[in-house]
Amino acid sequence: MEKDLFDWSGWDFLDDALLQFYGCVLKVPIGEFKVGDTVHMILVNFETGDLQLLSAGRAGEGELISEHKVRMVIVN
């Protein structure tokens, strides 16, 4: 699912359903962000359907800049 939304330069597995991606470039518009925009970090929670975009924060911690609900759908 995330491969359809953005590219990334690195990622971490935080939990069974929670992934954290770094150096993200959007493939689709998300909220106020356009295709090609770079986002410092994106958290994807597959259990709750939450997608959080974060900017580079102090001391390496991300600051929430946008939050969205997502759902997986069958394409064919």
URZI-V608832 format. One record per residue. RES is the residue in three letters. D_LAST is the distance of its C-alpha to the last C-alpha in whole Angstrom. Layout:
res={RES:RES}
d_last={D_LAST:D_LAST}
This chain:
res={MET:GLU:LYS:ASP:LEU:PHE:ASP:TRP:SER:GLY:TRP:ASP:PHE:LEU:ASP:ASP:ALA:LEU:LEU:GLN:PHE:TYR:GLY:CYS:VAL:LEU:LYS:VAL:PRO:ILE:GLY:GLU:PHE:LYS:VAL:GLY:ASP:THR:VAL:HIS:MET:ILE:LEU:VAL:ASN:PHE:GLU:THR:GLY:ASP:LEU:GLN:LEU:LEU:SER:ALA:GLY:ARG:ALA:GLY:GLU:GLY:GLU:LEU:ILE:SER:GLU:HIS:LYS:VAL:ARG:MET:VAL:ILE:VAL:ASN}
d_last={14:18:17:15:18:21:23:26:29:30:28:30:29:31:29:27:24:26:26:28:27:30:31:27:26:24:21:20:22:23:26:29:28:27:24:27:29:30:30:32:30:27:27:23:24:21:23:24:21:24:24:27:29:32:35:37:40:43:44:41:39:36:37:34:33:30:28:24:22:18:16:13:9:6:4:0}
